[in-house]
Amino acid sequence: VQLVESGEGLVQAGGSLRLSCTASGRTFSRYMVAWFRRPPGAERELVALIRSNGRDDYYVDSVKGRFTISRDNARNTVYLQMNSLKPEDTGVYYCAAGPEVPSSRYFYQETRYDYWGPGTQVTVSS
């Protein structure tokens, strides 16, 4: 499976952006898919995740109510709709795919993900 992110951009605070993660390979629909981000000068961190069923999702507190993750398995694509963007949302955003895990405590472990995209830049100006 190869992952490629798209949708990078520069937006003003309060604006919106939609990122896409498109995968090659027929097994993509079996994987949970997450979005991580790396803020400038900081560690990479989990942002959101969607399970293979396309119904169960998870968000970190800082993006709840502002970001929405969704997937279209027929198109092998996962989306991250980002609204009410803040300067602290700035960073390189990565999508990652891995086999399902039983608990959300595993979502944060980068080693759980077998496939990663190269990343796409999101910049939010104040």
C-alpha positions as CSV (number, residue, x, y, z in Angstrom):
1,V,0.0,0.0,0.0
2,Q,1.3,3.4,-0.9
3,L,-0.2,6.6,0.5
4,V,-0.2,10.1,-0.9
5,E,-1.5,13.2,0.8
6,S,-2.9,16.2,-1.1
7,G,-4.7,19.4,-0.2
8,E,-1.8,21.4,1.2
9,G,-2.3,25.1,1.6
10,L,-1.9,28.4,3.3
11,V,-5.1,29.7,5.0
12,Q,-6.0,32.5,7.4
13,A,-7.1,31.6,10.9
14,G,-10.8,30.7,10.9
15,G,-10.6,29.3,7.4
16,S,-11.0,25.7,6.1
17,L,-9.0,23.2,4.3
18,R,-9.6,19.6,3.2
19,L,-6.8,17.1,3.0
20,S,-7.0,13.8,1.1
21,C,-5.1,10.6,1.5
22,T,-5.2,8.4,-1.5
23,A,-4.0,4.8,-1.4
24,S,-2.9,2.3,-3.9
25,G,-3.6,-1.4,-3.3
26,R,-6.8,-3.4,-2.9
27,T,-6.4,-4.0,0.8
28,F,-6.7,-0.4,1.9
29,S,-10.3,-0.8,3.0
30,R,-9.2,-3.3,5.7
31,Y,-7.0,-0.8,7.5
32,M,-7.6,1.8,10.1
33,V,-6.3,5.2,8.8
34,A,-5.0,8.1,10.9
35,W,-3.9,11.6,10.4
36,F,-0.9,12.8,12.3
37,R,0.8,16.1,12.2
38,R,4.2,17.5,13.0
39,P,4.1,21.2,14.2
40,P,7.2,23.2,13.6
41,G,9.9,22.2,16.1
42,A,7.7,19.6,17.8
43,E,7.1,15.9,17.7
44,R,4.6,14.3,15.4
45,E,1.2,13.8,17.0
46,L,-2.0,12.0,16.4
47,V,-4.9,14.2,15.1
48,A,-7.7,11.8,14.1
49,L,-8.4,8.3,13.1
50,I,-11.1,6.3,11.3
51,R,-11.6,2.6,11.5
52,S,-12.0,0.3,8.5
53,N,-15.8,0.3,8.9
54,G,-15.9,4.0,8.1
55,R,-18.2,4.7,11.0
56,D,-16.0,4.7,14.1
57,D,-13.7,7.7,14.4
58,Y,-11.5,9.3,17.0
59,Y,-10.2,12.9,17.6
60,V,-7.7,14.4,19.9
61,D,-9.2,17.1,22.1
62,S,-7.6,20.0,20.3
63,V,-9.4,19.3,17.1
64,K,-12.8,18.0,18.3
65,G,-15.7,19.9,16.8
66,R,-13.5,21.4,14.2
67,F,-12.0,18.5,12.2
68,T,-13.9,15.6,10.5
69,I,-12.3,12.5,9.2
70,S,-14.1,10.3,6.6
71,R,-13.3,7.7,4.1
72,D,-14.5,6.4,0.8
73,N,-13.2,2.9,0.4
74,A,-14.5,2.7,-3.2
75,R,-12.1,5.6,-4.0
76,N,-9.3,4.3,-1.6
77,T,-9.4,7.8,-0.1
78,V,-9.5,9.2,3.4
79,Y,-10.4,12.8,4.0
80,L,-9.7,15.3,6.8
81,Q,-12.0,18.3,6.7
82,M,-10.5,21.1,8.8
83,N,-12.7,24.0,9.8
84,S,-12.1,27.0,12.1
85,L,-8.4,26.6,11.6
86,K,-6.0,28.1,14.2
87,P,-2.3,29.0,13.8
88,E,-1.5,26.1,16.1
89,D,-2.8,23.7,13.5
90,T,0.2,24.6,11.3
91,G,2.4,21.6,10.5
92,V,3.1,18.8,8.1
93,Y,0.2,16.4,8.0
94,Y,0.7,12.7,7.4
95,C,-1.7,9.9,6.8
96,A,-0.9,6.5,8.1
97,A,-2.6,3.1,7.7
98,G,-2.4,0.0,9.8
99,P,-4.2,-3.1,10.9
100,E,-7.1,-2.6,13.4
101,V,-6.3,-2.5,17.1
102,P,-8.7,-3.2,19.9
103,S,-8.3,0.0,21.9
104,S,-7.8,3.7,21.3
105,R,-4.7,3.7,23.5
106,Y,-2.9,2.1,20.6
107,F,-3.9,4.8,18.1
108,Y,-1.1,7.0,19.4
109,Q,1.7,4.4,18.8
110,E,3.3,5.1,15.4
111,T,4.7,1.6,15.3
112,R,1.1,0.4,14.8
113,Y,1.0,1.8,11.4
114,D,2.6,0.0,8.5
115,Y,2.2,2.6,5.8
116,W,2.9,6.3,5.8
117,G,2.5,9.1,3.3
118,P,5.3,11.6,2.6
119,G,3.2,14.4,4.3
120,T,1.6,17.7,3.1
121,Q,2.1,21.2,4.5
122,V,-0.7,23.1,6.2
123,T,0.0,26.7,7.3
124,V,-2.5,28.8,9.2
125,S,-1.7,32.5,9.5
126,S,-3.0,34.7,12.3
